[in-house]
Amino acid sequence: MNKETEKSKPLRGGHRQGAGRKAGTGKFQEPTEVIRVPSSQKPIIADFLQAYARKQLDATIAKDIDAVGDVELPVINRTPIGITLYNSKVPAGLPSPADDHVEKRLDPSEFLVDKIDSTIFVTIQGYSMTDAGLLPGDKAVIDRSKLAAIGDIVLAIVDGEFTIKTLGRSKDGSPLLLPANSSGEYKPIEVKKHMHVEIWGVVTGSFRKYR
């Protein structure tokens, strides 16, 4: 092979710009380096690194959890409240009942709660679900009797912390807890084998006070 042929031959191997894993990614979320260790200590160090990786992952997940606030129960055996409900034909203002716009009297508790024995209220904290209309201070209505399906907003326990997220599924079929915030500040929570995750109930509604 002459020199001219060697020059025209495409180069293979060696370092390529932009190739390889980016610094700060991977199992440990930071740069790594190779070290020599005694063979007898390899299992111990491997166990330590696994525990360290779990700790790093848990710290990352904690940023995306948005734990809920107070947990409250509906009041039982209360006197029903009937508030006048006007139909959608009224564009604005408060019409007189004599205008024939009254549909019925609505009890807010009956509207929000399907099964009082299996319902709780929780206070929203954080901004991870703002695109779903759930803002800090809102009360979310949780029905524990309903079976959660993909796409439902759920109350989940992630390693001992309550959080409200949308239930999803990854490409490999494992569960995902998805935020509803287009800012990109919150990431989906992937359910890993070492994590303790439980779906505690389905969010069926919410309510808010303005003043």
Contacts in CASP RR format, 6 or more apart in sequence:
PFRMAT RR
TARGET T0000
AUTHOR 0000-0000-0000
METHOD contacts of the structure
MODEL  1
MNKETEKSKPLRGGHRQGAGRKAGTGKFQEPTEVIRVPSSQKPIIADFLQ
AYARKQLDATIAKDIDAVGDVELPVINRTPIGITLYNSKVPAGLPSPADD
HVEKRLDPSEFLVDKIDSTIFVTIQGYSMTDAGLLPGDKAVIDRSKLAAI
GDIVLAIVDGEFTIKTLGRSKDGSPLLLPANSSGEYKPIEVKKHMHVEIW
GVVTGSFRKYR
23 30 0 8 1.000
23 31 0 8 1.000
24 30 0 8 1.000
24 31 0 8 1.000
27 53 0 8 1.000
27 56 0 8 1.000
28 49 0 8 1.000
28 52 0 8 1.000
28 53 0 8 1.000
28 56 0 8 1.000
29 56 0 8 1.000
29 60 0 8 1.000
30 56 0 8 1.000
37 45 0 8 1.000
54 194 0 8 1.000
57 192 0 8 1.000
58 159 0 8 1.000
60 187 0 8 1.000
61 158 0 8 1.000
61 159 0 8 1.000
61 189 0 8 1.000
61 195 0 8 1.000
62 161 0 8 1.000
63 186 0 8 1.000
63 187 0 8 1.000
64 128 0 8 1.000
64 179 0 8 1.000
64 186 0 8 1.000
64 187 0 8 1.000
64 188 0 8 1.000
64 189 0 8 1.000
65 158 0 8 1.000
65 161 0 8 1.000
65 163 0 8 1.000
65 189 0 8 1.000
66 125 0 8 1.000
66 126 0 8 1.000
66 127 0 8 1.000
66 128 0 8 1.000
66 129 0 8 1.000
66 163 0 8 1.000
66 164 0 8 1.000
66 179 0 8 1.000
66 186 0 8 1.000
67 125 0 8 1.000
67 161 0 8 1.000
67 162 0 8 1.000
67 163 0 8 1.000
68 122 0 8 1.000
68 123 0 8 1.000
68 124 0 8 1.000
68 125 0 8 1.000
68 140 0 8 1.000
68 155 0 8 1.000
68 162 0 8 1.000
68 163 0 8 1.000
68 164 0 8 1.000
69 122 0 8 1.000
69 123 0 8 1.000
69 124 0 8 1.000
69 125 0 8 1.000
69 162 0 8 1.000
70 121 0 8 1.000
70 122 0 8 1.000
70 123 0 8 1.000
71 120 0 8 1.000
71 121 0 8 1.000
71 122 0 8 1.000
71 162 0 8 1.000
72 120 0 8 1.000
72 121 0 8 1.000
72 122 0 8 1.000
72 123 0 8 1.000
72 139 0 8 1.000
73 119 0 8 1.000
73 120 0 8 1.000
73 121 0 8 1.000
74 109 0 8 1.000
74 113 0 8 1.000
74 116 0 8 1.000
74 119 0 8 1.000
74 120 0 8 1.000
74 121 0 8 1.000
76 116 0 8 1.000
78 109 0 8 1.000
80 107 0 8 1.000
80 109 0 8 1.000
80 110 0 8 1.000
81 107 0 8 1.000
81 108 0 8 1.000
81 109 0 8 1.000
82 105 0 8 1.000
82 106 0 8 1.000
82 107 0 8 1.000
83 105 0 8 1.000
83 106 0 8 1.000
83 107 0 8 1.000
83 108 0 8 1.000
84 97 0 8 1.000
84 102 0 8 1.000
84 105 0 8 1.000
84 106 0 8 1.000
85 102 0 8 1.000
85 103 0 8 1.000
85 104 0 8 1.000
85 105 0 8 1.000
85 106 0 8 1.000
86 95 0 8 1.000
86 101 0 8 1.000
86 102 0 8 1.000
86 103 0 8 1.000
87 101 0 8 1.000
87 102 0 8 1.000
87 103 0 8 1.000
89 101 0 8 1.000
90 101 0 8 1.000
95 101 0 8 1.000
108 207 0 8 1.000
112 141 0 8 1.000
112 204 0 8 1.000
112 205 0 8 1.000
112 207 0 8 1.000
113 119 0 8 1.000
113 141 0 8 1.000
114 143 0 8 1.000
114 145 0 8 1.000
114 204 0 8 1.000
115 143 0 8 1.000
115 145 0 8 1.000
118 143 0 8 1.000
118 144 0 8 1.000
118 145 0 8 1.000
119 141 0 8 1.000
119 142 0 8 1.000
119 143 0 8 1.000
119 144 0 8 1.000
120 142 0 8 1.000
120 144 0 8 1.000
121 139 0 8 1.000
121 140 0 8 1.000
121 141 0 8 1.000
121 142 0 8 1.000
122 139 0 8 1.000
122 140 0 8 1.000
122 142 0 8 1.000
122 155 0 8 1.000
122 162 0 8 1.000
122 164 0 8 1.000
123 137 0 8 1.000
123 138 0 8 1.000
123 139 0 8 1.000
123 140 0 8 1.000
124 134 0 8 1.000
124 135 0 8 1.000
124 136 0 8 1.000
124 137 0 8 1.000
124 138 0 8 1.000
124 139 0 8 1.000
124 140 0 8 1.000
124 164 0 8 1.000
124 206 0 8 1.000
125 136 0 8 1.000
125 137 0 8 1.000
126 136 0 8 1.000
127 135 0 8 1.000
127 136 0 8 1.000
127 181 0 8 1.000
127 183 0 8 1.000
127 185 0 8 1.000
127 186 0 8 1.000
128 163 0 8 1.000
128 164 0 8 1.000
128 165 0 8 1.000
128 179 0 8 1.000
128 180 0 8 1.000
128 181 0 8 1.000
128 185 0 8 1.000
128 186 0 8 1.000
129 153 0 8 1.000
129 164 0 8 1.000
129 165 0 8 1.000
129 166 0 8 1.000
129 179 0 8 1.000
129 180 0 8 1.000
129 181 0 8 1.000
130 180 0 8 1.000
130 181 0 8 1.000
131 180 0 8 1.000
131 181 0 8 1.000
131 182 0 8 1.000
132 153 0 8 1.000
132 166 0 8 1.000
132 180 0 8 1.000
133 180 0 8 1.000
133 206 0 8 1.000
134 140 0 8 1.000
134 153 0 8 1.000
134 164 0 8 1.000
134 180 0 8 1.000
134 203 0 8 1.000
134 206 0 8 1.000
135 208 0 8 1.000
137 208 0 8 1.000
138 206 0 8 1.000
138 207 0 8 1.000
138 208 0 8 1.000
139 206 0 8 1.000
139 207 0 8 1.000
139 208 0 8 1.000
140 155 0 8 1.000
140 164 0 8 1.000
140 203 0 8 1.000
140 205 0 8 1.000
140 206 0 8 1.000
141 203 0 8 1.000
141 204 0 8 1.000
141 205 0 8 1.000
141 206 0 8 1.000
141 207 0 8 1.000
142 155 0 8 1.000
142 200 0 8 1.000
142 201 0 8 1.000
142 202 0 8 1.000
142 203 0 8 1.000
142 204 0 8 1.000
143 201 0 8 1.000
143 202 0 8 1.000
143 204 0 8 1.000
144 200 0 8 1.000
144 201 0 8 1.000
146 152 0 8 1.000
146 201 0 8 1.000
146 202 0 8 1.000
146 204 0 8 1.000
147 202 0 8 1.000
148 154 0 8 1.000
148 167 0 8 1.000
148 199 0 8 1.000
148 201 0 8 1.000
148 202 0 8 1.000
149 167 0 8 1.000
150 167 0 8 1.000
150 168 0 8 1.000
150 169 0 8 1.000
151 166 0 8 1.000
151 167 0 8 1.000
151 168 0 8 1.000
152 166 0 8 1.000
152 167 0 8 1.000
152 202 0 8 1.000
152 203 0 8 1.000
153 164 0 8 1.000
153 165 0 8 1.000
153 166 0 8 1.000
153 167 0 8 1.000
153 180 0 8 1.000
153 202 0 8 1.000
153 203 0 8 1.000
154 164 0 8 1.000
154 165 0 8 1.000
154 166 0 8 1.000
154 167 0 8 1.000
154 177 0 8 1.000
154 199 0 8 1.000
154 200 0 8 1.000
154 201 0 8 1.000
154 202 0 8 1.000
154 203 0 8 1.000
155 162 0 8 1.000
155 163 0 8 1.000
155 164 0 8 1.000
155 199 0 8 1.000
155 200 0 8 1.000
155 201 0 8 1.000
155 202 0 8 1.000
155 203 0 8 1.000
156 162 0 8 1.000
156 163 0 8 1.000
156 164 0 8 1.000
156 165 0 8 1.000
156 167 0 8 1.000
156 177 0 8 1.000
156 197 0 8 1.000
156 198 0 8 1.000
156 199 0 8 1.000
156 200 0 8 1.000
157 163 0 8 1.000
157 196 0 8 1.000
157 197 0 8 1.000
157 198 0 8 1.000
157 200 0 8 1.000
158 177 0 8 1.000
158 189 0 8 1.000
158 195 0 8 1.000
158 196 0 8 1.000
158 197 0 8 1.000
159 195 0 8 1.000
159 196 0 8 1.000
159 197 0 8 1.000
160 196 0 8 1.000
162 200 0 8 1.000
163 177 0 8 1.000
163 189 0 8 1.000
164 203 0 8 1.000
165 177 0 8 1.000
165 178 0 8 1.000
165 179 0 8 1.000
165 189 0 8 1.000
166 177 0 8 1.000
166 178 0 8 1.000
166 179 0 8 1.000
166 180 0 8 1.000
167 175 0 8 1.000
167 176 0 8 1.000
167 177 0 8 1.000
167 178 0 8 1.000
167 199 0 8 1.000
168 175 0 8 1.000
168 176 0 8 1.000
168 177 0 8 1.000
168 178 0 8 1.000
169 175 0 8 1.000
169 176 0 8 1.000
170 176 0 8 1.000
170 190 0 8 1.000
174 190 0 8 1.000
174 191 0 8 1.000
175 191 0 8 1.000
175 197 0 8 1.000
176 188 0 8 1.000
176 189 0 8 1.000
176 190 0 8 1.000
176 191 0 8 1.000
177 188 0 8 1.000
177 189 0 8 1.000
177 191 0 8 1.000
177 197 0 8 1.000
178 188 0 8 1.000
178 189 0 8 1.000
179 186 0 8 1.000
179 187 0 8 1.000
179 188 0 8 1.000
191 197 0 8 1.000
END
